[in-house]
Amino acid sequence: MPELNQHQARSNAIAALAIHDDVNALAQAEIMLSEAQAMRMPAVIALAMQTKVRVLQLRPNKAPAISLQNELIRYLKREQLQQDLAAAYWRLGQIYYDSLAYYRALDAWLKSLEIASERQDIYAAARAYIGVGKFFFGLGEYTRALHCHSMAQTIANSLNLIQLDTEIGLNIAADAFRLQDYETALNALNKARAAFDAGLNRPSWLGEADFYQGMIYFEQAQFSLAQEYLSRAYTIHHQHHNTWGESHVLLALARTFIKLGEYADAVAYLETACTLSEQHQQILLSIEAYEILSLLYLEQGDAAKALQFHKRLHALIRSNRHEQNSGLRLSRNASQRLQDIESQLELARLQARVLH
């Protein structure tokens, strides 16, 4: 539908603006929604609602985005726009994940996977598996995360979509890095770089590729090379206002400068990471940054500074009431849902192979 494509282009433009100017972008999203409601076209109204969510989810407080995304899901069901439900649940899962509500994220991603399986929507199924893999990654269960992301790649192979393959590959690289399987991580990163060289324009993903490349060099004690790639990642994330990526890279750079013996730079990056992560409610990153900073000041003999940041560290730990906890495990019900979906998807893949 050409008209819907025009609305989609408008939606993408508003989402792109939100990265730099979320106030103006939100105003434009509100106008788009009002116009869509006046047209009384359900598909356009749903797109406008999703556009507004895309703006809201960039803000530190995720509650408005979550509320509107749930409202959108109810609207899609009421208007029987089933083709958009899997993607809507996927985005809800991502917003929950960004707010560290991991089990709510998992529930949304499993719903997305169930819908994709019922509709035999291969693309949506692959993306849902990316989400489920992120859940395990967030819990520190990297082997299970890698299994899910490998499932996503298997499902996506028949589609031959460079952007989807790259998204999956970067998640595989992250999993493999955590498992210290650097060969698998580097293979995935090399494929991603080939996509970027071929013209894929996703700056935040390029920043992520540089981040993991730098972290592999860090683990191999090649600290100068680590600093080079991590600095590139920081520049990309900073220029594109990706605060989550920026905070992670700042911590990694601080660790790298400590290894290089450049303590003043390390302190500067850590203090920036503390400020940035607190501003954007990235509590776990804040805890890590304050911990390293207090220890670094202690090692340098500045007991007063060390105590100042140590107190802040404990205040953050006491205030942290998020679901993220290394002791959490997948519930029996969720595990059974995942197994049932995998069985359905295996059947769908076999059917698709016969048809082709």
Sequence and secondary structure as in RCSB ss.txt:
>XXXX:A:sequence
MPELNQHQARSNAIAALAIHDDVNALAQAEIMLSEAQAMRMPAVIALAMQTKVRVLQLRPNKAPAISLQNELIRY
LKREQLQQDLAAAYWRLGQIYYDSLAYYRALDAWLKSLEIASERQDIYAAARAYIGVGKFFFGLGEYTRALHCHS
MAQTIANSLNLIQLDTEIGLNIAADAFRLQDYETALNALNKARAAFDAGLNRPSWLGEADFYQGMIYFEQAQFSL
AQEYLSRAYTIHHQHHNTWGESHVLLALARTFIKLGEYADAVAYLETACTLSEQHQQILLSIEAYEILSLLYLEQ
GDAAKALQFHKRLHALIRSNRHEQNSGLRLSRNASQRLQDIESQLELARLQARVLH
>XXXX:A:secstr
 HHHHHHHHHHHHHHHHHTT HHHHHHHHHHHHHHHHHHT HHHHHHHHHHHHHHHTTSS  HHHHHHHHHHHHH
HHHTT GGGHHHHHHHHHHHHHHTT HHHHHHHHHHHHHHHHHHT HHHHHHHHHHHHHHHHHTT HHHHHHHHH
HHHHHHTTT  HHHHHHHHHHHHHHHHHTT HHHHHHHHHHHHHHHHTT   HHHHHHHHHHHHHHHHHTT HHH
HHHHHHHHHHHHHHTT HHHHHHHHHHHHHHHHHTT HHHHHHHHHHHHHHHHHTT HHHHHHHHHHHHHHHHHT
T HHHHHHHHHHHHHHHHH   S  TT    HHHHHHHHHHHHHHHHHHHHHHHH 
